[in-house]
């Protein structure tokens, strides 16, 4: 591990009278990862306020929204963040599944004025088999390289990910990342989608990646095991140049590396005074209020949201997303949703019940009812109850 020291005012760490490599840049995923945990939805006003506070704090890049095709449910967030802090300070996640889907997603990104994209690509054999319909390393690399090249042709700054990267075979991961940079990518993000590594293990994984010629590496860690901040610092020690965090640690699967913990750790451990920490409490409170989670939010495996999902793929294949089954810690798995009523989600919620409805008509009716009721959180039982009511209306 590297020796610690004081920041020299130029973004460099001074140790024993000499200067070492720059301190890490910070990106924040509150308006993407936090915004897509089950039941959480930020409006445009909350988005703009959070983005402004992030920039005032000194965060270099605000990750906002997700685009998977021709229409994005996050349009209001992307436009609000662009208006508040400028598109040059923002990055938007683009889902990658196949060439045709990526073309539609990039068309939408261009329409919204996105300049920087983060290509979300499943790299572990398990996630690739589920989402790309193939666990082949060759096919994974082909899909990723095609997406990267399409992005560069359109002039985007490109970060590509290793979704479930922490559980990806090391040889497979290095081969994939090497090919991605050769295809023209600007940065690689290791996503610890499923909390899996201890700091010393993270150090070894990141060391493999930073050894790749010209590699610029980012760490995005989840907090189910309570080690997201420690793993982020370990990644930096191993050569990572970016750390991704969220306000309050809000995020899927037990939360993310909390921005306040990351920045205060950088201040105390490395003497990093680049950031205005005075905004952190207000920022965290704004994120908690906007998310609807309230001040009681906690990360880790024992919270109500730790094993809560609103995507049918996660509900149907929970083991692919969980560090441990919820029963191990006395918790339970559940559906939590406010307004994101997709046809597959409704079908999953009603599967095994005696209720038969026109799914699309019911989804529209349920969305209208939610608006009237103030968007309360719904679970599977409540959706079934509403479906029975709709069936007999």
Secondary structure, DSSP 8 states (H G I E B T S, - for coil): -----EE-SSSEEEETTEEEEE--EEEEEEETTGGGSTT----HHHHHHHHHHHHHHT-SEEEEEEE-SSS-TTHHHHHHHHHHH-GGGEEEEEE-SSHHHHHHHHHHHHHTT--EEEEE-B-SHHHHHHHTS---HHHHHHHHHHHHHHHHHTT-EEEEEEBTGGGS-HHHHHHHHHHHHHTT-SEEEEEESS----HHHHHHHHHHHHTSTT--EEEEEB-TTS-HHHHHHHHHHTT--EEEEBGGG--TTT-B-BHHHHHHHHHHHH----S-GGGHHHHHHHHHHHHT--TT---STTSTTTTEE-SHHHHHSGGGT-SS-GGGGT---EE-BSS---HHHHHHHHTTSS----HHHHHHHHHHHHHHHT---B-HHHHHHHHHHHHT-
